[in-house]
Amino acid sequence: MGFLQLADIGTVHFHEYGSGNRPLLAFHGYGMTGKQFHVLEQTILKDYYVHGFDHFFHGQSQLNGWSEKQILAGMSKDMVRRYMEAWFAQYGEQRFSVMGYSIGANLALIIVEEYAHLIDDVILMAPDGLSVYKGFHFLMHNHIGRFFFRWATKSKWLAPTMLKAVKRLGMIDQSLYTIAYNEIDTEKKRLDTYYTLNLIRLLKPDTARIAALINQYHLNCMLIFGKHDKLFPKSAAMPFIGMLDKAEVHEVEQGHWLVTKALDEYLLNYNR
């Protein structure tokens, strides 16, 4: 494990694991930590040495002195470069690969946008950032949605009621409902959710530019989707996939909760 000091932002904690010798910078999904990918021990961890970063409001990463106003204004894409500047300062500028799951894919994609010339492989799992998810967009960018989200954060009953309604409408499955409910059952957890999603709301990758860079530098690109994913399905990513000259695309018999031993087994059998 280690820490990166990001100028004017805060301290980012990262986990180190894997038996491979190629560095892989990994960004986890909501409610997890940088250790999320440790279950991929038969595949990813044999090929790479993972640096798994904790998002802010997760694990041991901490913003330094940010006010609520700053948090709600959100991080700019320019700030993502500071992850790499700090990592290079610690390990030296070198080639690396990136991996992102769910909301973590936003950071991975922005790093591709800025550092494609140094990247070997791009691994995206149930990725956010390849299309606009209308529910998140409403809560993050619509004036009424932002007010409603703040209200739900302060209410003991509104957020759970909304989550049950979303499940009844078939927008999320039982596994995602269980995960989400466990992240909103206290006021602190609801506030952390509110802060997390506001902090990253401006981190929107330029998918056309990223696709062009992947093609230009011939990056190995693997995308993995859950066939039953209600949040970020393969269908939403098809415009991006269509812009790539070459990509390895998988659709597995899972929902949004993809980073599991079952995925590790799937990848192991696929590569045999």
C-alpha positions in Angstrom: 0.0 0.0 0.0 1.0 3.6 -0.5 -0.1 7.2 -0.7 0.0 9.9 -3.4 -0.1 13.5 -2.5 -2.2 15.3 -5.2 -1.5 19.1 -5.2 -4.4 21.2 -4.0 -6.6 18.1 -3.8 -5.7 15.6 -1.1 -4.1 12.3 -0.2 -4.9 9.2 -2.4 -4.4 5.8 -0.8 -3.6 2.9 -3.1 -3.3 -0.9 -2.6 -0.6 -3.0 -4.3 -1.1 -6.6 -5.3 -0.6 -9.1 -8.1 2.3 -11.2 -9.2 2.8 -9.7 -12.7 5.5 -7.2 -13.5 3.5 -4.8 -15.6 2.0 -1.9 -13.7 -1.8 -1.6 -13.9 -3.5 1.5 -12.4 -7.0 0.4 -11.3 -10.1 2.4 -10.3 -12.9 0.7 -8.4 -16.7 1.0 -8.3 -18.9 2.8 -5.8 -18.8 1.6 -2.3 -15.6 -0.5 -2.7 -11.9 0.2 -2.4 -8.8 -0.2 -4.5 -8.6 -3.9 -3.4 -11.8 -4.7 -5.3 -9.9 -6.5 -8.1 -8.1 -8.9 -5.8 -10.6 -11.7 -6.8 -9.2 -11.8 -10.3 -6.2 -13.8 -9.0 -6.0 -16.4 -11.8 -6.0 -13.8 -14.6 -5.4 -10.1 -14.1 -3.2 -10.6 -11.1 -1.0 -13.0 -12.8 -0.3 -10.6 -15.7 -0.1 -7.3 -13.8 1.0 -5.6 -10.6 -2.0 -3.6 -9.6 -2.0 -0.2 -8.0 -5.7 0.1 -6.9 -6.7 3.6 -5.9 -9.3 4.4 -3.3 -11.8 7.0 -4.5 -12.3 10.0 -2.2 -14.9 9.2 0.4 -13.8 5.6 0.2 -11.1 3.7 2.0 -8.2 5.9 3.3 -8.2 8.6 0.6 -8.9 12.1 2.0 -9.5 15.5 0.5 -7.4 18.2 2.2 -9.4 21.0 3.5 -12.1 21.1 0.8 -15.3 22.9 1.7 -18.7 21.5 0.9 -19.0 24.2 -1.8 -15.8 22.9 -3.5 -17.0 19.3 -3.3 -20.3 20.1 -4.9 -18.6 22.1 -7.6 -16.8 18.9 -8.6 -13.3 17.9 -9.7 -12.2 19.1 -13.1 -10.7 16.7 -15.7 -7.5 18.6 -15.3 -7.2 17.4 -11.7 -7.1 13.7 -12.9 -3.7 14.4 -14.4 -2.4 14.9 -10.9 -2.9 11.2 -10.2 -0.3 10.5 -12.9 2.0 13.4 -12.0 2.2 12.1 -8.4 2.5 8.4 -9.5 5.3 9.3 -11.9 7.1 11.3 -9.2 7.1 8.3 -7.0 7.8 5.5 -9.6 9.3 7.3 -12.5 7.7 8.0 -15.9 7.1 4.6 -17.5 4.6 2.6 -19.6 1.5 1.3 -17.7 -2.0 0.0 -18.3 -5.3 1.1 -16.8 -8.4 -0.6 -15.6 -11.8 0.8 -14.4 -15.0 -0.7 -13.1 -18.3 1.2 -13.1 -17.8 4.8 -12.0 -14.0 4.1 -11.8 -14.0 3.8 -15.6 -14.4 7.6 -15.8 -11.0 8.2 -14.3 -9.4 5.4 -16.3 -10.8 6.8 -19.6 -9.6 10.3 -18.8 -6.1 9.0 -18.1 -6.3 7.3 -21.5 -7.3 10.7 -23.0 -4.2 12.3 -21.5 -1.6 9.6 -21.5 -2.4 7.3 -24.4 1.2 7.4 -25.7 2.4 5.7 -22.5 -0.4 3.1 -22.2 -0.3 -0.6 -23.2 -3.7 -2.0 -22.2 -7.1 -0.6 -21.3 -9.5 -2.8 -19.4 -13.1 -1.6 -18.8 -15.7 -3.5 -16.8 -19.4 -2.3 -16.8 -18.0 1.1 -17.6 -19.6 4.4 -16.8 -18.4 7.2 -19.0 -19.1 5.7 -22.4 -22.7 6.9 -22.5 -25.0 9.2 -20.5 -27.0 7.4 -17.8 -30.1 9.5 -17.5 -30.7 8.9 -13.9 -27.3 10.1 -12.8 -27.4 13.0 -15.2 -30.7 14.2 -13.7 -29.4 14.1 -10.2 -26.1 15.7 -11.0 -26.9 18.3 -13.7 -30.6 19.2 -13.4 -31.5 21.9 -11.0 -34.5 20.0 -9.7 -32.6 16.8 -9.6 -29.8 18.3 -7.6 -32.2 19.7 -5.1 -34.0 16.4 -4.8 -30.8 14.5 -4.3 -29.8 16.8 -1.5 -33.2 16.3 0.1 -32.9 12.6 -0.2 -29.5 12.7 1.5 -30.9 14.4 4.6 -34.0 12.2 4.8 -34.1 8.8 6.6 -37.0 7.5 4.5 -36.8 9.1 1.1 -33.7 7.5 -0.3 -34.7 3.9 0.7 -38.2 4.5 -0.7 -36.7 5.8 -4.0 -34.4 2.8 -4.2 -37.3 0.3 -3.7 -39.2 2.1 -6.5 -36.3 1.9 -8.9 -36.0 -1.8 -8.2 -39.8 -2.3 -8.8 -39.4 -0.5 -12.1 -36.7 -3.0 -13.1 -34.0 -0.4 -13.4 -31.7 -2.3 -11.0 -31.6 -6.0 -9.9 -31.7 -7.5 -6.5 -27.9 -7.7 -6.1 -27.5 -4.0 -7.0 -30.4 -3.1 -4.8 -28.7 -4.8 -1.8 -25.4 -3.1 -2.5 -27.0 0.3 -2.9 -29.2 -0.1 0.2 -26.1 -0.9 2.3 -24.6 2.4 1.2 -27.6 4.6 2.2 -28.7 3.1 5.5 -27.1 5.8 7.6 -26.9 9.6 7.2 -23.1 9.5 6.9 -23.3 6.9 4.1 -25.9 8.9 2.3 -23.8 12.0 2.6 -20.7 10.2 1.3 -22.8 9.0 -1.7 -23.9 12.6 -2.3 -20.4 13.9 -2.1 -18.9 11.2 -4.2 -21.2 11.6 -7.1 -21.0 15.4 -7.0 -17.2 15.3 -6.8 -17.0 13.2 -10.0 -19.9 14.7 -11.9 -17.7 16.7 -14.3 -15.4 13.8 -15.1 -16.9 13.0 -18.5 -14.5 11.4 -20.9 -14.3 12.6 -24.6 -15.2 9.2 -26.1 -14.6 10.1 -29.7 -11.1 11.4 -28.9 -10.4 8.4 -26.7 -11.4 6.0 -29.4 -9.2 7.8 -31.9 -6.2 7.6 -29.5 -6.8 3.9 -28.9 -6.7 3.4 -32.7 -3.8 5.7 -33.2 -1.6 4.0 -30.6 -2.9 0.5 -31.2 -3.8 0.1 -27.5 -5.2 -3.3 -26.4 -8.7 -2.6 -25.3 -10.9 -5.1 -23.5 -14.5 -4.3 -22.5 -16.5 -6.5 -20.3 -20.3 -6.2 -19.7 -22.9 -8.0 -17.7 -25.7 -9.4 -19.9 -28.2 -8.5 -17.2 -26.7 -5.1 -16.2 -29.4 -2.4 -15.9 -26.9 0.5 -15.3 -24.2 0.3 -18.0 -25.1 -2.4 -20.5 -23.2 -3.3 -23.7 -25.9 -1.7 -25.8 -25.2 1.8 -24.4 -21.5 1.4 -25.2 -22.0 0.3 -28.8 -21.4 3.8 -30.4 -18.0 3.8 -28.6 -17.2 0.2 -29.6 -18.1 1.0 -33.2 -15.4 3.7 -33.3 -12.7 1.3 -32.4 -10.6 -0.5 -35.1 -10.2 -3.4 -32.8 -11.5 -4.4 -29.4 -12.0 -7.5 -27.3 -15.6 -7.3 -26.1 -17.2 -9.8 -23.6 -20.7 -10.1 -22.4 -21.0 -12.4 -19.4 -24.0 -14.0 -17.6 -23.9 -11.5 -14.8 -25.5 -8.2 -13.8 -23.7 -5.0 -12.9 -21.8 -6.7 -10.1 -19.0 -8.0 -12.4 -15.8 -8.1 -10.4 -16.2 -11.6 -9.0 -14.5 -15.0 -8.9 -17.0 -16.0 -11.6 -15.5 -13.4 -13.9 -12.0 -14.6 -13.1 -13.1 -18.2 -14.1 -14.7 -16.9 -17.3 -11.5 -15.0 -18.3 -9.3 -18.0 -17.4 -11.4 -20.4 -19.6 -11.7 -17.8 -22.4 -7.9 -17.5 -22.6 -7.2 -21.3 -22.6 
